[in-house]
Amino acid sequence: MSDTEKLFIIEKELRLYTDLLAKASDIILESEVSKYPMFVVHKEEDIEIGIPVIDKFKTNANWSIKASTLEEFAAKRLIAKSKIDTFRKTYKNPKDFLCLFVLSSLGAQFIFLPR
């Protein structure tokens, strides 16, 4: 199976959570926590970033998902300070897209999933 096919399968699995993540994103935006909500998607036991939204070890989910923000990624140096402005320019409108930071067998990558 190619990396493109694997990525397609990951995106298809994550579409199941679109409504829940859209609500979480709206809460982050409306409460003015950040203009850049992000979700960390992983299968590992625990990741030290974000607030749990879905815990695959406590539910029947394939993925664990945590809500985070660009500011938290910058504070934890997951995005270099010199790259923050570039990231903001490539960040898609959070009313139309969910920003996912996916940790998978393909490595770590950002995916913008349409809401």
C-alpha positions in Angstrom: 0.0 0.0 0.0 1.4 3.4 -1.0 1.8 6.3 1.4 -0.9 8.1 -0.6 -3.3 5.2 0.0 -2.4 5.1 3.7 -3.1 8.9 4.0 -6.4 8.5 2.3 -7.4 5.8 4.8 -6.3 8.0 7.7 -8.4 10.9 6.4 -11.4 8.7 5.9 -11.2 7.4 9.5 -10.8 10.9 10.8 -13.9 12.2 9.0 -15.9 10.2 11.5 -15.0 12.8 14.1 -15.6 15.9 12.1 -18.7 17.1 13.9 -17.2 16.6 17.4 -13.9 18.4 16.4 -15.8 21.2 14.7 -17.7 21.8 18.0 -14.4 21.8 19.9 -12.8 24.1 17.4 -15.7 26.5 17.7 -15.4 26.6 21.5 -11.7 27.5 21.2 -12.5 30.2 18.7 -15.6 31.6 20.4 -13.9 31.7 23.9 -11.0 33.5 22.2 -8.4 30.9 23.4 -6.8 31.0 20.0 -7.5 31.9 16.4 -5.6 28.8 15.5 -7.2 25.6 16.9 -5.4 22.4 16.2 -6.0 18.8 17.0 -3.3 16.2 17.8 -4.3 12.8 16.4 -2.3 9.8 17.5 -2.5 6.1 18.5 0.2 6.2 21.2 -0.6 5.8 24.9 -0.2 9.4 25.7 1.1 12.6 24.1 2.1 15.5 26.3 0.3 18.2 24.5 -3.3 19.4 24.3 -6.5 18.6 26.2 -8.1 15.1 25.6 -11.1 15.1 23.3 -11.1 11.3 22.4 -9.1 8.6 24.2 -8.9 5.5 22.1 -8.0 3.5 25.2 -11.2 4.4 26.9 -13.5 4.3 23.9 -13.9 2.2 20.7 -12.1 4.8 18.6 -9.2 4.1 16.3 -7.5 7.3 17.3 -6.9 9.5 20.4 -7.4 13.2 19.7 -6.3 16.2 21.8 -7.3 19.8 21.3 -4.4 22.2 21.1 -3.5 25.6 19.6 -0.7 27.2 17.6 0.3 29.0 20.7 0.8 25.7 22.6 2.8 24.2 19.7 5.0 27.3 19.7 5.4 27.3 23.5 6.5 23.6 23.4 8.7 24.4 20.4 7.0 22.0 18.1 6.9 24.8 15.6 10.0 27.0 15.5 9.5 30.7 16.3 10.9 31.5 12.9 8.2 29.3 11.2 5.1 30.7 13.0 4.4 33.4 10.5 4.7 31.0 7.6 2.4 28.6 9.4 -0.2 31.3 9.9 -0.1 32.0 6.2 -0.7 28.4 5.3 -3.3 27.8 8.0 -6.8 27.4 6.5 -9.9 29.2 7.8 -11.0 27.2 10.9 -14.7 27.8 10.0 -14.1 25.7 6.9 -11.3 23.3 7.9 -10.0 21.4 10.9 -6.2 21.5 11.4 -5.0 18.1 12.4 -1.5 17.2 13.4 -1.4 13.5 12.7 1.2 11.1 14.1 1.1 7.9 12.2 3.2 5.3 10.5 3.8 8.0 7.8 5.4 10.3 10.4 4.1 13.6 11.7 2.1 15.8 9.3 -0.5 18.5 9.2 -3.7 17.8 7.5 -6.5 20.3 6.9 -9.7 18.3 6.9 -12.8 20.0 5.4 -15.6 20.6 8.0 
